[in-house]
Amino acid sequence: MIYKVFYQETKERSPRREKTRALYLEVEAANELEGRIKARRLVEEKTPYNIEFIELLSDKHLEYEKESGAFELTEL
């Protein structure tokens, strides 16, 4: 499963929409909820990021992200 994680680069400042970034993680999980939990845990343990939202990408959404040129899997 591929998840798109929206985040702020630091927990020190209050979040601003203009500064929201995204990364893509591939997570093996039995279901969507387990995948979100694993994705959150990975990002929280390996980065100083402030997570805003985690979204499971559907096949169509994943294809769109790949075509847009912004897609690159992040390894943590």
C-alpha positions as CSV (number, residue, x, y, z in Angstrom):
1,M,0.0,0.0,0.0
2,I,1.2,3.5,-0.9
3,Y,0.4,6.3,1.6
4,K,0.8,10.0,1.0
5,V,1.8,11.8,4.2
6,F,1.2,15.5,4.5
7,Y,3.5,17.2,7.0
8,Q,5.1,20.4,8.3
9,E,8.9,20.3,8.5
10,T,9.0,21.2,12.2
11,K,6.8,20.9,15.3
12,E,8.2,24.2,16.7
13,R,6.0,26.5,14.6
14,S,2.3,26.5,14.1
15,P,1.2,24.8,10.9
16,R,0.6,26.9,7.7
17,R,-1.1,25.5,4.7
18,E,1.5,27.2,2.4
19,K,4.3,25.2,4.1
20,T,2.6,21.8,3.9
21,R,4.8,19.2,2.2
22,A,4.1,15.6,1.2
23,L,6.1,12.4,1.1
24,Y,5.1,8.9,-0.2
25,L,5.6,5.7,1.8
26,E,5.1,2.1,0.9
27,V,3.8,0.2,3.9
28,E,2.9,-3.5,4.2
29,A,-0.3,-3.8,6.2
30,A,-3.3,-6.0,6.5
31,N,-5.7,-3.1,6.2
32,E,-5.8,0.7,5.7
33,L,-5.9,1.5,9.4
34,E,-2.9,-0.6,10.2
35,G,-1.1,1.0,7.3
36,R,-1.8,4.5,8.6
37,I,-0.6,3.6,12.1
38,K,2.6,2.1,10.7
39,A,3.2,5.1,8.4
40,R,2.7,7.5,11.3
41,R,5.0,5.6,13.6
42,L,7.7,5.5,10.9
43,V,7.6,9.2,10.2
44,E,7.4,10.1,13.9
45,E,10.4,7.9,14.8
46,K,12.7,8.9,11.9
47,T,11.9,12.6,11.4
48,P,11.1,15.8,13.3
49,Y,8.1,16.4,11.1
50,N,4.6,17.4,12.3
51,I,2.2,15.1,10.5
52,E,-1.0,16.7,9.4
53,F,-2.8,13.9,7.4
54,I,-2.1,10.4,6.0
55,E,-3.9,9.2,2.9
56,L,-4.0,5.8,1.3
57,L,-3.6,6.3,-2.5
58,S,-6.0,4.5,-4.7
59,D,-4.7,3.1,-8.0
60,K,-6.1,6.0,-10.0
61,H,-4.7,8.6,-7.5
62,L,-1.3,6.8,-7.6
63,E,-1.2,7.0,-11.4
64,Y,-2.1,10.7,-11.3
65,E,0.7,11.3,-8.8
66,K,3.2,9.5,-11.0
67,E,2.1,11.4,-14.1
68,S,2.4,14.8,-12.3
69,G,6.1,14.2,-11.7
70,A,5.9,14.8,-7.9
71,F,5.9,11.1,-7.0
72,E,9.0,9.6,-5.4
73,L,8.9,6.9,-2.7
74,T,10.6,7.9,0.5
75,E,12.6,5.3,2.5
76,L,12.9,5.8,6.2
